[in-house]
Amino acid sequence: MRDIFFNESTEADSVGEFCARDCQGKFIVITGCSVGGIGFEVARVLAKYGAEVFITCRTEESCCKATAAILGNNNASCLQSYLVTTI
């Protein structure tokens, strides 16, 4: 087991590097993936390190922006998005 400690100054990519071998081949659903938020950062890093990521957003525009940003900044080969609507 590797000893590593994360704190408030740890960047998302550092966590991704640590978890990279555990992400490959996993299908992960992440909610609240608007660009700039925590969900977006999690989706970006997991996709970068080989996870199959399924994101959800509240608006079609948010989903499109997040998908484009994730695919544009990574070598992500598999990303799906889904619009979540409220009644």
NORLINMO-V816009 format. One record per pair of residues at least 4 apart in sequence whose ideal C-beta (glycine too) atoms are under 8 Angstrom apart, sorted by sequence separation. I is the first residue (numbers start at 1). J is the second residue. If there is no record, write none. Layout:
I_J, I_J
This chain:
6_10, 10_14, 11_15, 12_16, 13_17, 14_18, 15_19, 16_20, 19_23, 20_24, 22_26, 33_37, 36_40, 37_41, 38_42, 39_43, 40_44, 41_45, 42_46, 43_47, 44_48, 45_49, 47_51, 58_62, 59_63, 60_64, 61_65, 62_66, 63_67, 64_68, 65_69, 66_70, 67_71, 68_72, 69_73, 70_74, 10_15, 23_28, 32_37, 34_39, 35_40, 46_51, 57_62, 71_76, 32_38, 33_39, 34_40, 47_53, 57_63, 70_76, 16_23, 32_39, 33_40, 46_53, 56_63, 6_14, 31_39, 55_63, 71_79, 6_15, 30_39, 57_66, 70_79, 33_43, 43_53, 55_66, 30_42, 43_55, 55_67, 67_79, 30_43, 4_18, 67_81, 40_55, 55_70, 66_81, 2_18, 30_46, 39_55, 53_70, 64_81, 28_46, 63_81, 63_82, 26_46, 63_83, 33_55, 23_46, 28_51, 30_53, 33_56, 34_57, 43_66, 47_70, 53_76, 60_83, 26_50, 27_51, 28_52, 30_54, 31_55, 32_56, 33_57, 34_58, 55_79, 57_81, 59_83, 24_49, 25_50, 26_51, 27_52, 28_53, 29_54, 30_55, 31_56, 32_57, 44_69, 48_73, 53_78, 54_79, 55_80, 56_81, 57_82, 58_83, 23_49, 24_50, 25_51, 26_52, 28_54, 29_55, 30_56, 40_66, 44_70, 48_74, 52_78, 53_79, 54_80, 55_81, 56_82, 57_83, 58_84, 23_50, 24_51, 25_52, 27_54, 29_56, 35_62, 43_70, 47_74, 48_75, 52_79, 53_80, 54_81, 55_82, 56_83, 57_84, 58_85, 23_51, 34_62, 48_76, 52_80, 54_82, 56_84, 58_86, 12_41, 16_45, 20_49, 33_62, 40_69, 44_73, 47_76, 12_42, 15_45, 16_46, 19_49, 20_50, 33_63, 35_65, 40_70, 44_74, 34_65, 35_66, 47_78, 12_44, 13_45, 16_48, 17_49, 34_66, 47_79, 12_45, 16_49, 33_66, 35_69, 13_48, 43_79, 33_81, 31_84
